């Protein structure tokens, strides 16, 4: 196997790789596509480095027991962050995707509602948890994930996303500190 060590990319360099796709997945939405970042190994590694550095700064003096990823793109980052912290990775998924006993929390969507689930034995009361996702829009899934974890007695100490769509004010819904690496106004 080849190992290529290259200089860490700045957040500006990483942001330049993200593309905007108009009217996806439906008319009126501008989708921020992070997949070009993942196709560049150095950019992807650098993005994880930036996320870990930000979390170490924000979680100073606190043990991170569990890193939770929200379905689906949160799964791209959370396991790698968990490994760097020596922590467990736990997924939060949409209803019906996890085996065994689950705890669920519903939340409102623009039209209707959805349900997120967590395997009940995946976390323990008193554990310090970080929640990871790719993007914060209206804050619905992040808020729901936080409520779900708190209902099981966890301490949600930090949330982090790659992109925040600041114009949607999703941050205002959260009762947990949030860090975003990039903000789109």
C-alpha positions in Angstrom: 0.0 0.0 0.0 1.2 3.5 -0.7 1.1 6.2 1.9 1.2 9.8 0.6 1.7 12.5 3.2 0.6 15.8 1.9 0.0 19.2 3.5 -3.3 19.7 5.4 -5.8 21.5 3.3 -7.4 24.7 4.7 -11.2 24.9 5.2 -11.2 27.4 2.2 -9.6 24.7 0.0 -12.1 22.1 1.2 -15.1 24.5 0.7 -13.9 25.1 -2.9 -14.5 21.4 -3.6 -18.2 21.5 -2.4 -20.6 21.9 -5.2 -24.1 23.4 -5.2 -26.7 21.5 -7.0 -29.9 23.6 -7.8 -33.3 22.0 -7.5 -32.0 18.9 -5.8 -33.6 16.8 -4.4 -36.7 18.9 -5.3 -37.4 22.3 -6.8 -36.3 25.3 -4.8 -33.6 23.5 -2.8 -29.9 24.1 -3.4 -28.1 20.9 -2.3 -24.5 21.3 -0.9 -22.7 18.2 -2.3 -19.8 17.2 0.0 -19.0 14.0 -2.0 -16.3 15.8 -4.1 -14.4 16.3 -0.8 -14.6 12.6 -0.1 -13.1 11.8 -3.5 -9.9 13.8 -2.6 -8.2 11.7 0.1 -6.1 14.6 1.4 -9.2 16.9 1.5 -11.2 14.2 3.3 -8.5 13.6 5.9 -8.0 17.3 6.4 -11.7 17.8 6.9 -11.7 15.1 9.6 -8.6 16.7 11.2 -10.4 20.1 11.3 -13.5 18.5 12.9 -11.4 16.7 15.5 -9.4 19.8 16.3 -12.6 21.8 16.8 -14.0 19.2 19.1 -10.8 18.9 21.1 -11.0 22.7 21.6 -14.7 22.7 22.5 -14.6 19.6 24.7 -11.4 20.5 26.7 -11.6 18.9 30.1 -14.5 16.6 29.1 -14.3 12.9 28.3 -16.0 12.0 25.0 -17.5 8.5 25.6 -19.6 8.3 22.4 -19.7 9.9 19.0 -23.1 9.7 17.4 -23.6 10.0 13.7 -27.0 10.9 12.2 -28.2 9.0 9.2 -26.9 9.1 6.6 -24.0 11.4 5.9 -23.2 11.8 9.6 -22.0 8.2 9.2 -19.2 9.4 6.9 -17.5 11.4 9.6 -18.6 10.2 13.1 -16.8 6.8 13.0 -13.5 8.4 12.1 -13.9 11.0 14.8 -14.8 8.3 17.3 -11.6 6.4 16.4 -9.5 9.6 17.0 -11.1 10.1 20.4 -10.9 6.4 21.4 -14.7 6.5 21.8 -17.6 4.4 20.7 -19.5 5.2 17.5 -23.3 4.9 17.7 -25.6 5.5 14.7 -29.0 7.2 14.9 -31.2 6.1 12.1 -34.6 6.5 10.7 -37.4 4.3 11.9 -37.2 0.6 11.1 -33.4 0.5 10.2 -32.0 -0.8 13.5 -32.4 -4.3 15.0 -33.2 -5.0 18.6 -34.8 -2.8 21.2 -34.8 0.9 20.1 -35.8 4.2 21.6 -37.5 6.6 19.2 -38.3 10.3 18.9 -40.5 11.9 16.4 -40.0 15.3 14.8 -41.8 17.5 12.4 -40.8 18.0 8.8 -42.0 20.7 6.5 -44.8 18.3 5.5 -45.6 15.6 8.0 -43.2 14.0 10.5 -40.4 11.5 10.8 -39.0 9.3 13.5 -35.3 8.7 14.5 -34.3 5.7 16.5 -31.3 4.6 18.6 -30.6 1.1 19.9 -31.5 1.4 23.6 -28.4 -0.5 24.8 -26.0 1.5 22.6 -25.5 4.3 25.2 -25.6 4.5 29.0 -26.9 7.2 31.3 -24.2 9.6 32.3 -22.1 9.2 29.1 -20.7 12.3 27.4 -21.9 12.3 23.8 -20.9 14.3 20.7 -23.4 14.4 17.8 -22.0 14.6 14.2 -23.8 15.4 10.9 -22.8 16.8 7.6 -25.2 19.7 7.5 -27.5 21.7 9.8 -30.5 23.2 8.0 -33.6 23.7 10.1 -32.2 21.8 13.1 -34.9 19.2 13.2 -32.8 16.0 13.1 -30.0 17.4 15.3 -32.6 18.6 17.9 -34.3 15.2 17.7 -31.1 13.3 18.1 -30.2 15.4 21.2 -33.6 14.8 22.8 -33.3 11.1 22.1 -29.9 10.8 23.8 -31.0 13.0 26.7 -34.1 10.8 27.2 -31.6 7.9 27.9 -29.7 10.0 30.4 -26.7 11.0 28.2 -24.9 14.3 28.4 -24.9 15.8 24.9 -21.8 18.0 25.3 -21.3 19.2 21.7 -22.7 19.0 18.2 -20.7 19.5 15.1 -21.5 19.8 11.4 -19.4 20.4 8.3 -21.9 22.9 6.8 -24.5 25.2 8.5 -27.2 26.8 6.3 -27.3 29.9 8.6 -30.2 31.5 6.7 -32.5 28.7 8.0 -31.7 29.5 11.7 -31.5 25.9 12.7 -29.1 26.8 15.4 -31.9 28.5 17.3 -33.7 25.2 17.8 -30.7 23.6 19.6 -30.2 23.5 23.4 -26.6 22.1 22.9 -23.5 23.9 21.7 -23.0 23.6 17.9 -19.9 24.1 15.9 -20.0 24.3 12.1 -16.8 24.4 10.0 -18.5 26.3 7.1 -21.5 28.6 7.1 -23.7 29.4 4.0 -25.8 32.6 4.3 
